[in-house]
Amino acid sequence: MGKIVFAAAMSHVLDPDYYEDACGLPGRRKVEACMAEIRKLGDTFLARRPDALIVVADDHLNAFSFNAVPSMCVRIGRHVHRMDQDEAENFDKVLDGMPERYLLHEELANRILEDGLQAEFDLALSWEAPIDHAFLSPAMTMHGTRPVTPLVPIWINCFVAPQPTPDRCFALGQHLARVVGRSPWRVGIIATGGLSHFPELSLPRVGESDVVFDQRLLRWLEAGEHEPLRALTTGELHKTG
């Protein structure tokens, strides 16, 4: 019988140089403190002898394009490559010092897809999509110089309307828990992203934030109050960034 042995949520822009350029030394110190805590989470995670690490993150229109924007997509296959961008943002340039290829947990990914069909979750799949900082900055910060646990990357569309509702994302989490519970594996799950910063591709609002909303959201997460989270609409999320 399988088990979820670790679960966490964290930022996925983990680049002290980027934050120093954007926010000065206070920004650098804050992200360095955040990364130190994530490294501690990695110690806890690896001590539990995991077989796989599911990473749920958003695509930044890097892996996909307007030709096809999957609502939820599972990366399958045996290996995945990190993204290579000629004109990368600073926080994607941190990938340049990371390994080019990562082991995937092929069987777990396939079970998520196959069992999903029985559970009315018609998830998209990709054999070729690369992974960017949303996946690799957290995973590499957690692992440090240690071998990276076999990954199961899952993308959630957070940029292009219509996006999946929070309630649908919660249901995906329940599906993942059922799949892991029926498996023989010890699995960790991390969700990565940011709080309010910009909606879809609304460039005039880049850099804005809604601190009141963010604090309320964090209280719900800390208390495990999923009902108000599930009740949020995509319109509310768009308004708050």
TIBARO-796479 format. One record per residue: residue in three letters; x, z, y of N, C-alpha, C, CB in turn. Coordinates in steps of 0.1 Angstrom, whole numbers, always signed. Glycine has a CB too. Layout:
{"ALA" {X Z Y} {X Z Y} {X Z Y} {X Z Y}},
...
***
This chain:
{"MET" {+8 +0 -12} {+0 +0 +0} {+9 +0 +12} {-9 +12 +0}},
{"GLY" {+6 -9 +22} {+14 -10 +34} {+10 +0 +44} {+12 -24 +40}},
{"LYS" {+19 +1 +54} {+16 +11 +65} {+22 +6 +78} {+23 +24 +61}},
{"ILE" {+15 +9 +89} {+21 +7 +102} {+29 +20 +105} {+9 +5 +113}},
{"VAL" {+42 +18 +106} {+51 +29 +107} {+56 +32 +122} {+63 +28 +99}},
{"PHE" {+52 +22 +131} {+56 +23 +144} {+47 +15 +153} {+71 +20 +146}},
{"ALA" {+44 +19 +165} {+36 +11 +174} {+40 +15 +189} {+21 +13 +172}},
{"ALA" {+42 +5 +197} {+46 +8 +211} {+42 -3 +220} {+61 +11 +212}},
{"ALA" {+41 +0 +233} {+39 -10 +243} {+50 -9 +253} {+25 -9 +250}},
{"MET" {+55 -20 +259} {+66 -19 +268} {+67 -32 +276} {+79 -17 +260}},
{"SER" {+74 -30 +287} {+77 -42 +296} {+86 -52 +289} {+84 -37 +309}},
{"HIS" {+85 -65 +293} {+93 -74 +286} {+103 -81 +296} {+85 -85 +279}},
{"VAL" {+103 -76 +309} {+114 -81 +318} {+124 -70 +319} {+108 -85 +332}},
{"LEU" {+134 -71 +310} {+144 -60 +309} {+158 -65 +313} {+144 -54 +294}},
{"ASP" {+159 -67 +326} {+172 -73 +332} {+175 -65 +344} {+170 -88 +334}},
{"PRO" {+185 -56 +344} {+189 -48 +356} {+193 -57 +368} {+200 -39 +352}},
{"ASP" {+200 -68 +365} {+204 -77 +376} {+192 -83 +383} {+213 -88 +370}},
{"TYR" {+182 -87 +376} {+170 -93 +382} {+164 -83 +391} {+160 -98 +371}},
{"TYR" {+162 -70 +386} {+155 -60 +394} {+163 -56 +406} {+152 -48 +385}},
{"GLU" {+177 -56 +405} {+185 -53 +416} {+183 -63 +427} {+200 -51 +412}},
{"ASP" {+183 -76 +423} {+181 -87 +433} {+168 -86 +440} {+183 -100 +426}},
{"ALA" {+157 -82 +432} {+144 -82 +437} {+140 -69 +444} {+134 -84 +426}},
{"CYS" {+146 -58 +440} {+141 -45 +445} {+153 -36 +450} {+134 -37 +435}},
{"GLY" {+165 -40 +449} {+176 -32 +453} {+180 -22 +442} {+173 -25 +465}},
{"LEU" {+189 -13 +445} {+194 -3 +435} {+183 +5 +429} {+204 +5 +442}},
{"PRO" {+173 +9 +436} {+162 +17 +430} {+155 +9 +418} {+151 +21 +440}},
{"GLY" {+154 -4 +420} {+148 -12 +410} {+157 -13 +398} {+145 -26 +415}},
{"ARG" {+170 -14 +400} {+179 -14 +389} {+179 -1 +381} {+194 -17 +394}},
{"ARG" {+179 +10 +388} {+179 +23 +382} {+167 +25 +373} {+181 +34 +392}},
{"LYS" {+155 +20 +378} {+143 +22 +371} {+143 +14 +358} {+131 +18 +380}},
{"VAL" {+147 +2 +359} {+147 -6 +347} {+157 -1 +337} {+149 -21 +350}},
{"GLU" {+169 +4 +342} {+179 +9 +333} {+173 +21 +326} {+192 +12 +340}},
{"ALA" {+166 +30 +333} {+160 +42 +327} {+149 +37 +316} {+153 +51 +337}},
{"CYS" {+142 +27 +319} {+132 +22 +310} {+139 +17 +297} {+124 +10 +317}},
{"MET" {+149 +9 +299} {+157 +4 +288} {+163 +15 +279} {+168 -6 +292}},
{"ALA" {+167 +26 +285} {+172 +37 +277} {+162 +43 +268} {+178 +48 +287}},
{"GLU" {+149 +44 +274} {+138 +49 +266} {+135 +39 +254} {+126 +52 +274}},
{"ILE" {+135 +26 +257} {+132 +16 +247} {+143 +17 +236} {+131 +2 +253}},
{"ARG" {+155 +19 +239} {+166 +21 +229} {+162 +33 +220} {+180 +23 +236}},
{"LYS" {+157 +44 +226} {+153 +55 +218} {+142 +52 +208} {+149 +67 +227}},
{"LEU" {+132 +43 +214} {+122 +39 +205} {+127 +31 +193} {+112 +30 +213}},
{"GLY" {+138 +23 +196} {+144 +15 +185} {+150 +24 +175} {+154 +6 +191}},
{"ASP" {+156 +35 +179} {+162 +44 +169} {+151 +50 +160} {+169 +56 +176}},
{"THR" {+140 +54 +166} {+128 +59 +159} {+123 +48 +149} {+117 +63 +168}},
{"PHE" {+121 +36 +154} {+116 +25 +146} {+125 +22 +134} {+115 +12 +155}},
{"LEU" {+138 +21 +136} {+147 +17 +125} {+148 +28 +115} {+160 +13 +131}},
{"ALA" {+147 +41 +120} {+148 +52 +110} {+136 +52 +100} {+148 +65 +118}},
{"ARG" {+126 +45 +103} {+114 +44 +94} {+115 +33 +84} {+101 +43 +102}},
{"ARG" {+126 +26 +83} {+129 +16 +73} {+119 +5 +73} {+130 +22 +59}},
{"PRO" {+117 -2 +84} {+106 -12 +85} {+110 -25 +78} {+103 -15 +99}},
{"ASP" {+100 -32 +73} {+102 -45 +66} {+100 -56 +76} {+93 -47 +54}},
{"ALA" {+92 -53 +87} {+88 -64 +96} {+85 -58 +110} {+76 -72 +91}},
{"LEU" {+86 -66 +120} {+82 -62 +133} {+73 -73 +139} {+94 -59 +143}},
{"ILE" {+60 -69 +141} {+51 -78 +148} {+53 -76 +163} {+36 -75 +144}},
{"VAL" {+55 -87 +170} {+56 -87 +185} {+45 -95 +191} {+70 -92 +190}},
{"VAL" {+36 -88 +198} {+25 -95 +205} {+28 -96 +220} {+11 -87 +203}},
{"ALA" {+29 -108 +225} {+33 -111 +239} {+25 -123 +244} {+48 -113 +240}},
{"ASP" {+27 -125 +257} {+21 -137 +263} {+30 -149 +264} {+15 -134 +277}},
{"ASP" {+25 -161 +264} {+33 -173 +266} {+33 -175 +281} {+28 -185 +258}},
{"HIS" {+44 -180 +287} {+46 -182 +301} {+45 -197 +304} {+58 -176 +307}},
{"LEU" {+37 -204 +295} {+37 -219 +295} {+51 -224 +293} {+32 -225 +309}},
{"ASN" {+58 -217 +284} {+72 -221 +280} {+71 -227 +266} {+81 -209 +280}},
{"ALA" {+65 -220 +257} {+64 -225 +243} {+53 -235 +242} {+61 -213 +233}},
{"PHE" {+43 -234 +250} {+31 -243 +249} {+30 -250 +263} {+18 -236 +245}},
{"SER" {+20 -259 +264} {+18 -267 +276} {+3 -269 +278} {+27 -280 +277}},
{"PHE" {+0 -276 +288} {-14 -279 +290} {-19 -289 +280} {-16 -285 +304}},
{"ASN" {-10 -295 +272} {-15 -304 +261} {-22 -296 +251} {-3 -311 +255}},
{"ALA" {-19 -283 +249} {-26 -274 +239} {-22 -260 +243} {-22 -277 +224}},
{"VAL" {-32 -252 +247} {-30 -238 +250} {-38 -229 +240} {-35 -235 +265}},
{"PRO" {-32 -225 +230} {-39 -216 +220} {-43 -203 +225} {-30 -215 +207}},
{"SER" {-54 -198 +222} {-59 -185 +226} {-50 -174 +220} {-73 -183 +222}},
{"MET" {-48 -176 +207} {-39 -166 +199} {-32 -175 +189} {-47 -155 +192}},
{"CYS" {-19 -173 +188} {-11 -181 +179} {+0 -173 +172} {-4 -193 +187}},
{"VAL" {+1 -176 +159} {+11 -169 +151} {+22 -178 +147} {+4 -164 +137}},
{"ARG" {+35 -174 +149} {+46 -182 +146} {+49 -180 +131} {+59 -178 +154}},
{"ILE" {+50 -191 +124} {+52 -191 +109} {+66 -198 +107} {+41 -197 +101}},
{"GLY" {+70 -197 +94} {+82 -203 +90} {+92 -192 +86} {+88 -212 +101}},
{"ARG" {+104 -196 +84} {+115 -186 +79} {+124 -182 +91} {+123 -193 +68}},
{"HIS" {+125 -190 +101} {+134 -186 +112} {+127 -191 +125} {+148 -192 +111}},
{"VAL" {+131 -185 +136} {+127 -189 +149} {+139 -189 +159} {+115 -180 +155}},
{"HIS" {+139 -199 +168} {+150 -200 +177} {+146 -194 +191} {+155 -215 +179}},
{"ARG" {+156 -189 +198} {+153 -184 +211} {+152 -197 +220} {+164 -175 +216}},
{"MET" {+145 -195 +231} {+142 -206 +240} {+155 -209 +248} {+131 -202 +250}},
{"ASP" {+157 -222 +250} {+168 -227 +258} {+162 -235 +270} {+178 -236 +249}},
{"GLN" {+164 -229 +282} {+159 -235 +294} {+170 -239 +304} {+149 -226 +301}},
{"ASP" {+170 -252 +308} {+180 -256 +318} {+179 -249 +331} {+179 -271 +320}},
{"GLU" {+166 -247 +336} {+164 -241 +349} {+157 -227 +347} {+156 -250 +358}},
{"ALA" {+163 -219 +339} {+156 -206 +336} {+156 -196 +348} {+163 -200 +324}},
{"GLU" {+145 -188 +348} {+146 -177 +358} {+156 -167 +353} {+131 -170 +358}},
{"ASN" {+160 -158 +362} {+171 -149 +359} {+168 -140 +346} {+173 -139 +370}},
{"PHE" {+155 -136 +345} {+152 -128 +334} {+151 -136 +321} {+138 -121 +336}},
{"ASP" {+151 -149 +321} {+153 -157 +309} {+167 -160 +306} {+144 -170 +310}},
{"LYS" {+175 -160 +317} {+190 -162 +315} {+196 -152 +306} {+197 -163 +328}},
{"VAL" {+190 -140 +305} {+196 -129 +297} {+196 -133 +282} {+188 -116 +298}},
{"LEU" {+188 -143 +279} {+188 -148 +265} {+201 -155 +261} {+176 -158 +263}},
{"ASP" {+208 -160 +271} {+220 -167 +268} {+230 -160 +260} {+227 -172 +281}},
{"GLY" {+230 -146 +261} {+240 -138 +254} {+235 -133 +240} {+244 -127 +262}},
{"MET" {+222 -138 +237} {+216 -133 +224} {+218 -143 +213} {+201 -130 +227}},
{"PRO" {+216 -139 +201} {+217 -149 +190} {+207 -160 +192} {+215 -142 +176}},
{"GLU" {+210 -172 +186} {+202 -183 +188} {+190 -184 +178} {+210 -196 +187}},
{"ARG" {+192 -177 +166} {+182 -178 +156} {+178 -164 +150} {+186 -188 +144}},
{"TYR" {+165 -162 +146} {+161 -149 +141} {+152 -151 +129} {+152 -142 +152}},
{"LEU" {+154 -142 +120} {+146 -142 +107} {+132 -139 +110} {+152 -133 +97}},
{"LEU" {+123 -146 +104} {+108 -143 +104} {+104 -137 +91} {+100 -156 +107}},
{"HIS" {+93 -129 +92} {+87 -124 +79} {+76 -134 +75} {+81 -109 +81}},
{"GLU" {+80 -144 +68} {+72 -155 +65} {+59 -151 +58} {+79 -165 +56}},
{"GLU" {+60 -142 +48} {+48 -139 +40} {+38 -131 +48} {+52 -131 +28}},
{"LEU" {+42 -121 +56} {+33 -114 +65} {+26 -123 +74} {+40 -102 +72}},
{"ALA" {+33 -132 +81} {+27 -141 +90} {+16 -150 +83} {+37 -150 +97}},
{"ASN" {+19 -154 +71} {+9 -162 +64} {-3 -154 +60} {+16 -168 +51}},
{"ARG" {-1 -142 +57} {-12 -133 +53} {-21 -131 +65} {-8 -120 +47}},
{"ILE" {-15 -129 +77} {-23 -127 +89} {-32 -140 +92} {-14 -125 +101}},
{"LEU" {-26 -151 +89} {-34 -164 +91} {-45 -165 +80} {-25 -176 +91}},
{"GLU" {-41 -164 +68} {-50 -166 +57} {-61 -156 +56} {-43 -166 +43}},
{"ASP" {-58 -143 +58} {-68 -133 +58} {-77 -134 +70} {-62 -119 +57}},
{"GLY" {-71 -140 +81} {-79 -141 +93} {-91 -151 +91} {-70 -146 +104}},
{"LEU" {-89 -161 +83} {-99 -171 +80} {-111 -164 +74} {-95 -182 +72}},
{"GLN" {-108 -154 +65} {-119 -147 +58} {-126 -137 +68} {-114 -139 +46}},
{"ALA" {-118 -133 +78} {-123 -123 +88} {-128 -129 +101} {-113 -112 +91}},
{"GLU" {-131 -143 +100} {-136 -150 +112} {-126 -150 +123} {-149 -145 +116}},
{"PHE" {-113 -150 +120} {-102 -151 +130} {-95 -164 +127} {-93 -139 +130}},
{"ASP" {-99 -175 +134} {-92 -188 +132} {-80 -189 +141} {-103 -200 +135}},
{"LEU" {-70 -183 +137} {-58 -182 +146} {-50 -195 +146} {-49 -170 +141}},
{"ALA" {-44 -199 +157} {-36 -210 +157} {-22 -206 +151} {-33 -215 +172}},
{"LEU" {-15 -217 +147} {-1 -214 +141} {+9 -224 +147} {-2 -215 +126}},
{"SER" {+21 -220 +146} {+32 -230 +150} {+44 -228 +141} {+35 -227 +165}},
{"TRP" {+50 -239 +137} {+62 -239 +130} {+74 -240 +139} {+62 -250 +119}},
{"GLU" {+72 -245 +152} {+83 -249 +160} {+85 -241 +173} {+81 -263 +163}},
{"ALA" {+74 -234 +178} {+75 -228 +191} {+87 -218 +192} {+62 -221 +195}},
{"PRO" {+95 -219 +202} {+106 -209 +204} {+101 -196 +211} {+118 -215 +212}},
{"ILE" {+109 -186 +211} {+105 -173 +217} {+114 -171 +229} {+106 -162 +207}},
{"ASP" {+107 -166 +240} {+114 -163 +252} {+116 -148 +254} {+106 -169 +264}},
{"HIS" {+119 -144 +267} {+122 -130 +270} {+111 -121 +266} {+125 -129 +285}},
{"ALA" {+98 -126 +266} {+87 -117 +263} {+89 -111 +249} {+74 -124 +264}},
{"PHE" {+95 -118 +240} {+98 -113 +226} {+112 -107 +225} {+95 -125 +216}},
{"LEU" {+121 -115 +230} {+135 -111 +227} {+141 -100 +235} {+144 -123 +228}},
{"SER" {+137 -99 +248} {+143 -87 +256} {+139 -74 +250} {+138 -88 +270}},
{"PRO" {+126 -72 +246} {+122 -59 +240} {+129 -57 +226} {+107 -58 +238}},
{"ALA" {+128 -68 +218} {+134 -67 +204} {+149 -64 +204} {+131 -79 +196}},
{"MET" {+156 -71 +213} {+170 -69 +213} {+174 -55 +220} {+177 -80 +221}},
{"THR" {+166 -51 +229} {+169 -38 +235} {+167 -27 +225} {+160 -35 +247}},
{"MET" {+156 -28 +217} {+154 -18 +206} {+165 -18 +196} {+140 -21 +200}},
{"HIS" {+169 -30 +192} {+179 -31 +181} {+193 -29 +185} {+177 -44 +174}},
{"GLY" {+197 -33 +198} {+210 -32 +202} {+219 -41 +194} {+215 -18 +201}},
{"THR" {+230 -36 +188} {+239 -44 +180} {+235 -45 +165} {+253 -39 +181}},
{"ARG" {+224 -38 +162} {+220 -37 +148} {+212 -50 +144} {+211 -25 +145}},
{"PRO" {+212 -54 +131} {+204 -66 +127} {+190 -64 +132} {+205 -68 +112}},
{"VAL" {+184 -76 +136} {+170 -76 +141} {+161 -76 +129} {+168 -87 +150}},
{"THR" {+151 -67 +128} {+141 -67 +118} {+134 -81 +117} {+131 -55 +120}},
{"PRO" {+130 -86 +106} {+123 -98 +105} {+110 -98 +114} {+119 -101 +90}},
{"LEU" {+108 -108 +122} {+98 -108 +132} {+85 -116 +128} {+103 -114 +145}},
{"VAL" {+74 -112 +134} {+62 -120 +134} {+57 -121 +148} {+51 -113 +124}},
{"PRO" {+61 -132 +155} {+57 -133 +169} {+43 -138 +170} {+66 -143 +176}},
{"ILE" {+35 -132 +179} {+21 -136 +181} {+19 -138 +196} {+11 -126 +175}},
{"TRP" {+15 -149 +200} {+12 -152 +214} {-3 -150 +218} {+16 -166 +218}},
{"ILE" {-5 -144 +229} {-19 -143 +235} {-19 -150 +248} {-23 -128 +237}},
{"ASN" {-28 -159 +250} {-29 -167 +262} {-34 -157 +274} {-39 -179 +261}},
{"CYS" {-25 -155 +283} {-28 -146 +294} {-28 -154 +308} {-19 -134 +295}},
{"PHE" {-25 -167 +307} {-23 -174 +319} {-33 -185 +323} {-9 -181 +318}},
{"VAL" {-39 -191 +313} {-48 -203 +315} {-62 -199 +311} {-42 -215 +307}},
{"ALA" {-71 -200 +320} {-85 -198 +317} {-91 -209 +308} {-94 -197 +330}},
{"PRO" {-100 -205 +298} {-105 -191 +296} {-95 -184 +286} {-119 -192 +290}},
{"GLN" {-93 -171 +289} {-85 -163 +281} {-93 -154 +272} {-76 -154 +290}},
{"PRO" {-87 -149 +261} {-95 -141 +252} {-98 -127 +259} {-87 -138 +239}},
{"THR" {-109 -122 +256} {-114 -109 +262} {-106 -98 +256} {-129 -107 +260}},
{"PRO" {-105 -86 +264} {-99 -74 +258} {-105 -70 +245} {-99 -63 +268}},
{"ASP" {-118 -72 +244} {-125 -68 +232} {-120 -76 +220} {-140 -69 +233}},
{"ARG" {-118 -89 +222} {-113 -98 +212} {-99 -95 +208} {-114 -113 +216}},
{"CYS" {-91 -91 +218} {-77 -87 +215} {-77 -74 +207} {-69 -85 +228}},
{"PHE" {-86 -65 +210} {-87 -52 +202} {-91 -56 +188} {-98 -43 +208}},
{"ALA" {-100 -65 +186} {-104 -69 +172} {-92 -75 +165} {-116 -79 +173}},
{"LEU" {-83 -83 +172} {-71 -88 +166} {-63 -77 +161} {-64 -97 +175}},
{"GLY" {-61 -66 +169} {-53 -54 +165} {-59 -48 +152} {-53 -44 +176}},
{"GLN" {-72 -47 +151} {-79 -42 +139} {-76 -51 +127} {-94 -41 +141}},
{"HIS" {-76 -64 +129} {-73 -74 +119} {-58 -72 +114} {-75 -88 +123}},
{"LEU" {-49 -70 +123} {-35 -68 +119} {-34 -55 +111} {-26 -67 +132}},
{"ALA" {-41 -45 +115} {-40 -32 +108} {-45 -34 +93} {-48 -21 +115}},
{"ARG" {-56 -41 +92} {-62 -43 +78} {-52 -51 +70} {-75 -51 +79}},
{"VAL" {-46 -62 +76} {-36 -70 +68} {-24 -61 +63} {-31 -82 +76}},
{"VAL" {-19 -53 +72} {-7 -45 +69} {-11 -35 +58} {-2 -38 +81}},
{"GLY" {-23 -29 +60} {-28 -19 +50} {-29 -24 +36} {-41 -13 +55}},
{"ARG" {-33 -37 +35} {-34 -43 +22} {-21 -49 +16} {-45 -54 +22}},
{"SER" {-10 -48 +24} {+2 -54 +20} {+11 -43 +14} {+9 -60 +32}},
{"PRO" {+23 -47 +9} {+33 -38 +4} {+43 -33 +14} {+40 -43 -8}},
{"TRP" {+42 -37 +27} {+53 -36 +36} {+51 -24 +46} {+54 -49 +44}},
{"ARG" {+62 -20 +52} {+62 -10 +63} {+65 -18 +75} {+74 +1 +60}},
{"VAL" {+55 -18 +85} {+55 -27 +96} {+54 -19 +109} {+43 -37 +95}},
{"GLY" {+62 -24 +119} {+61 -19 +133} {+54 -30 +141} {+75 -16 +138}},
{"ILE" {+47 -25 +151} {+41 -34 +161} {+44 -31 +175} {+25 -34 +159}},
{"ILE" {+49 -40 +183} {+50 -38 +197} {+42 -48 +205} {+65 -38 +201}},
{"ALA" {+36 -44 +216} {+30 -53 +225} {+38 -52 +238} {+15 -48 +228}},
{"THR" {+41 -64 +243} {+50 -65 +255} {+42 -72 +266} {+63 -72 +252}},
{"GLY" {+46 -69 +278} {+40 -76 +290} {+42 -68 +302} {+25 -78 +288}},
{"GLY" {+33 -70 +312} {+34 -63 +324} {+20 -58 +328} {+40 -72 +335}},
{"LEU" {+20 -49 +338} {+7 -45 +344} {+4 -55 +355} {+8 -30 +349}},
{"SER" {-4 -51 +365} {-8 -61 +375} {+4 -67 +382} {-18 -54 +385}},
{"HIS" {+4 -80 +382} {+14 -86 +391} {+10 -100 +396} {+27 -87 +383}},
{"PHE" {+4 -108 +388} {-2 -120 +393} {-12 -126 +382} {+9 -131 +397}},
{"PRO" {-23 -132 +387} {-33 -137 +378} {-30 -152 +375} {-46 -135 +383}},
{"GLU" {-32 -156 +362} {-31 -170 +359} {-19 -177 +365} {-44 -178 +362}},
{"LEU" {-21 -187 +373} {-10 -194 +380} {-12 -193 +395} {-8 -208 +376}},
{"SER" {-18 -182 +400} {-21 -181 +415} {-8 -177 +422} {-32 -170 +417}},
{"LEU" {+0 -187 +426} {+13 -184 +432} {+12 -176 +445} {+20 -197 +435}},
{"PRO" {+2 -178 +454} {+1 -170 +466} {+1 -155 +463} {-11 -174 +474}},
{"ARG" {-3 -151 +451} {-5 -136 +448} {+7 -131 +440} {-17 -134 +441}},
{"VAL" {+17 -139 +437} {+29 -134 +430} {+35 -122 +438} {+39 -145 +428}},
{"GLY" {+37 -111 +431} {+43 -100 +437} {+33 -89 +441} {+51 -104 +449}},
{"GLU" {+20 -92 +441} {+10 -82 +444} {+8 -73 +432} {-3 -89 +448}},
{"SER" {+3 -61 +434} {+0 -52 +423} {-11 -43 +427} {+13 -44 +419}},
{"ASP" {-18 -38 +417} {-29 -29 +419} {-26 -16 +412} {-43 -35 +413}},
{"VAL" {-19 -7 +419} {-14 +5 +413} {-25 +14 +408} {-5 +12 +423}},
{"VAL" {-36 +15 +415} {-47 +23 +411} {-52 +19 +398} {-58 +23 +422}},
{"PHE" {-54 +6 +396} {-59 +1 +383} {-48 +3 +372} {-62 -14 +384}},
{"ASP" {-36 +1 +375} {-25 +3 +365} {-25 +17 +360} {-11 -1 +371}},
{"GLN" {-26 +27 +369} {-26 +41 +365} {-38 +44 +357} {-26 +50 +378}},
{"ARG" {-50 +39 +360} {-61 +41 +352} {-60 +35 +338} {-74 +35 +359}},
{"LEU" {-54 +23 +337} {-52 +17 +325} {-42 +25 +316} {-46 +3 +327}},
{"LEU" {-31 +30 +322} {-22 +38 +314} {-28 +51 +309} {-10 +41 +323}},
{"ARG" {-37 +57 +317} {-44 +69 +312} {-52 +66 +300} {-53 +75 +324}},
{"TRP" {-59 +55 +300} {-67 +51 +289} {-58 +49 +276} {-75 +38 +292}},
{"LEU" {-47 +42 +278} {-38 +40 +267} {-33 +53 +262} {-26 +31 +271}},
{"GLU" {-28 +62 +270} {-23 +75 +266} {-33 +83 +259} {-17 +82 +278}},
{"ALA" {-45 +82 +263} {-56 +90 +257} {-62 +83 +245} {-66 +94 +267}},
{"GLY" {-59 +71 +242} {-65 +63 +231} {-80 +60 +234} {-64 +71 +219}},
{"GLU" {-83 +59 +247} {-97 +56 +251} {-99 +41 +251} {-101 +62 +265}},
{"HIS" {-102 +35 +239} {-103 +21 +238} {-116 +15 +243} {-101 +17 +224}},
{"GLU" {-127 +23 +244} {-139 +17 +249} {-139 +12 +263} {-150 +28 +248}},
{"PRO" {-133 +19 +273} {-132 +13 +286} {-123 +1 +287} {-128 +23 +296}},
{"LEU" {-112 +1 +278} {-104 -11 +277} {-111 -23 +272} {-92 -7 +269}},
{"ARG" {-119 -21 +261} {-126 -32 +255} {-137 -37 +264} {-132 -27 +242}},
{"ALA" {-142 -29 +273} {-153 -33 +282} {-148 -41 +294} {-160 -21 +287}},
{"LEU" {-135 -41 +296} {-130 -49 +308} {-133 -64 +305} {-114 -47 +309}},
{"THR" {-136 -71 +316} {-139 -85 +315} {-127 -93 +320} {-151 -89 +324}},
{"THR" {-126 -106 +316} {-115 -114 +321} {-116 -116 +336} {-115 -128 +314}},
{"GLY" {-128 -115 +342} {-129 -116 +356} {-123 -104 +363} {-144 -117 +360}},
{"GLU" {-125 -92 +357} {-119 -80 +363} {-104 -81 +362} {-124 -68 +356}},
{"LEU" {-99 -86 +351} {-84 -87 +349} {-78 -97 +359} {-81 -90 +335}},
{"HIS" {-85 -108 +361} {-81 -118 +371} {-80 -112 +385} {-90 -130 +370}},
{"LYS" {-90 -105 +389} {-91 -99 +402} {-80 -89 +405} {-104 -92 +404}},
{"THR" {-76 -82 +395} {-66 -71 +397} {-52 -76 +394} {-69 -59 +388}},
{"GLY" {-51 -89 +390} {-37 -94 +386} {-33 -91 +372} {-27 -89 +396}},
***
